[in-house]
Amino acid sequence: MSVCVECKKPLDVELDPEEEEEYETAASSSGKAPAAATETVPDDVQLTCGCHFHWDCLLEAYQVTECPNCGKNIASTSSNGAQQVLCNLNNEGGLQTDLDILPLLTEEFYLKAYPEDRKCRAFLEFCREGDFKAIIDMLQDDEVDEDDDEDEEMADDDQPGKEVGIDRMLRYQDPIGEMQSGLHAAVQAQSREVAWLLLLLASNLDLLEFPPEVFQEAAALGIMRGLTEDKVDIRSLRDANGKTAEDVANEIGGVWVGWTGNGRLAI
């Protein structure tokens, strides 16, 4: 049986009690008695060089272009010319072959270096998915006193484990994702609902430009615009290619027809 080349232990991981309960529930609903095997699940990352790692062991030892065990080159070039790191990944979700894990590795290493950005990145991912409800939940869970001193707020944001201010989440730009803002992400996701929310909370767009339905929904959720005049307008943020969210909307068209050129997405 193959073992992890880093820690020399079998390529599986024990389930925590909650995960084990989920497996037992699934087994019961299928009419099968839960077996002892449900106590562990596979945890096997097989690189192109043939070496096997646990996921966490790979993260601890990972080097971008070489296998940390045998030193062979594990990076390759995709059909569109981008760098990739392919592997066969076998975990609780099943076996996935020729999976590019470079984006996952890149994000994990970024978060290891900047753990204070974890909530901001989760917020941005919800914008990319157009998940309005999840965004609202995050904003409500992380509500902070808008009257706090700005310098004090910045100091708190920069310390791991501290609460991340709403202003920082709203205006976060992805340093490993072409500096996208939440508004860029909402535009690409073609989510008008998320775009309206971000414009309400993080722009100086005249309130007369908002449909009544936006205010009704915001009021029902207990969301209000604070002072925005002294803060960066989210519409002015540019990605790594120098594009604003309106520039992206112009390229996409579709649901954004009628939005561009009238100030909704641009100052």
N, C-alpha and C positions, 0 to 999 in steps of 0.2 A: 504494500500500500504506500502511495506517495505521501511524503510529509513536506511541510513548509521548509524550504532551504534555509530560512533565517532562524527560526526557533526550534526546528527539528520535531515539531509536534504534528499530530494528524490534521488533515485539512478539513476540519469541521469546527463548529463553535456551539457551545451549549446555549440553549434557549433560556431567556429569563422567564420568571413565572408568568408574566402576562402573555408573552409570545407562546409559551407552552400551553396555556389555557386556550388560546385561539386555535392552536393545532388540534387540541382535544375536542373542542367544539366542532371544528370542521369535520373531524373524523366521525364524531357521533352523528352528525347530520347526514353523513353519507352511509350510515348503517354499519360502519366498521369500528371495531373496538380500538382505541388508541394503543399503539405499540410503544415499546421502550425507545424505538428509533426516533420517535418524535421529540426526544429530549435534546437532540442535536440536529443541526442543519449544515450543509456543505459550506465551506468558506475557502474557495480555491481559485486563485488567479494564476492561470498558466500563460506565461509570456511567450513570445515568438521564439525565444531561444530554447524553450523547453523547461525552464525553471518554474517551480510552483511556489506561491506565497499565500499566506493569509493576507486579506486586504490591509489590515492594520500594520502587519509586518512590512508589507510593500511600502506603505506610506512612511514608515520610520526610516527605511533604507533607500528609498527611491532616488534615482538620478535620471535626468530627463532623457538622455540618449543611450544609456548603457544599463544593462542588467546589473543590479548591485551585487549579485552573487557570482556570475561567470564573466562579467565584463563585456559581453557581446552587445552589439548595437540592436536596440529594440524599437527604435523610431523608424518610421517609413513615411512615404509621401502619398497622400490620397490622390484620387483622380482629378481633384480641383487644385492640386498643388500645395495643399496645406499639410503641415506635419501631423502625424498621428502615432498613437501607440496602441497597437492591436493586441488583444488577448482573448483567451477563452475563459469566461467568468462563470463559475458554478456556485450559486448561493441559494438562499431560500426562495428566490424567484425562478429557479431552474437554470439550465445551461444556456448561455449566450455565446455564440462563436463569432470570432472576428469583430469583437466589440472595441470601439475606440474609447479608451479610458483617459486619454490625455486631458479633455476638459474637466473631468472629475478630479484628476490628480492636481491639475493647476489650481482649481478652486480650493481643494483641501489644503494645499500648501499656502495659498494666500490667507485662508482663515487661520491657519496655524500661526502665521506671522502677525495677522491683524484680527484677533478674535473679537474685538469690539465692533467689527463690521458685520458680524453674523446676522444680526437682526435686519440691518439695512439691506443685505443681500437677499434675505428671505422676502422682505417687502418688495424688492425689485423683481424677484421671480414671480410673485403673485401678479405684479403689473404685466409681466410678460405673458402670463397665462390668462389675463383678463379676469382674474378671480376677485370680483368686487367684494364679496362677503368676507373673504380672508383678509383683504386689505383693511376693511372696516374693523374687523376684530383686532388686528394689530394696532391700529390707531387708538382704539378704545382701551386696549390693555396697556399701551405705553403712553397714555396721556400724561403730560407734564405741565407744570405751572408756567404759563407763557410769560409771567412777570419775573421769572428767575433772571438773574444777571447773566448776560450773554457769555462773559468770560468764564463764569462758574459752570455754565452749561457745557461749554467747549471742554473744560477740564474733565467733567464727568463723562462726556462721550468718549474721551480718549483713554479711559481706564477700563480694562477688561472686567466684566461682571457688573458694570454700572448700567443703569437704564439709559437707553438711547433716546435722545430727544426727538419729538415728532418732526421738527424742522429739518433735522439732519436726515431722517428717513425719507422725507418727501423730496429732498434735493440731492440725494445720493447719486453719484455717477460711478458706473462700474469700471474700475481700473483694469480689469482683465476681460472686459466685454465691450471694447471700443468706446468706453466712456458714455455708455447709454444712461439716460436718466429714466425715471419712471414714466415720464410723458412720451419719450421715444418708444419705450417698451409697449405702452398702451396703444400708441399709434400702430406699431407693427402688429400687435395682437388684434387690431381693428375693433377695439373695445371703447365705444363712445362713453359707456357708463363710467369706466375707470378714468378716461380722459376728463370728463366733466368734474369728477371728484377731485382730481389733481389740480385742475384749473381753479376750482373753488377754494382749495386750501393753500395753494402754493403759487398763485399768480395774482397780478393786479388787474385782471380782466374786469371791466365794468360789470357790476352785478346786473345791470339791465340787459346784458347779453345772455344771461342764463335763462333757460326755459323754466316756467313755474314748477314743472315736475321735479327739477333738480333740487329746488329749495324745499319742496314738500318731502322728498325722500330724505334729504339731509336733516331736516327738522325732526322727522320721525326717528332718525338714528341718533339724534342729539349732537349733530355735527354743525359747527359754526366756523366762519372765517374769522381768524384773528387779525392782528395788524400785519399787513404785508408790505407796506411802503418801504420799510427799512430792511427788507429781506430780498434775496435774489429771486427774481421772477423765473419760475421754472421754464417759461417759454423761451428764455434767452440762453438756456444751456445748450452747448454744442457738443456733439460726439467727437470721436477721434478723427473723423473725416471732415470736421468743420460744419456739420449739418445740424440745424435745429429740428425740433419735432415737426415743424411745419414743412421743412424741406423734405423730410421722410414722407409726410402725408401727401405732398405733391407728387412724389414718385409712385406711391401706392394707388392713389385715386380711390375709386370705389366709394366706401362709406364716408370718405373724407371730402367728397365733392360738395362744395358749398361751405366747407369749414375754412379752407385756406384763402388767403388774400383779404380777409375781413377782420383780422386782428384776434381771432379766437386762439390761434396757435402761434401767433407771432406778436411781438410788442410793436 
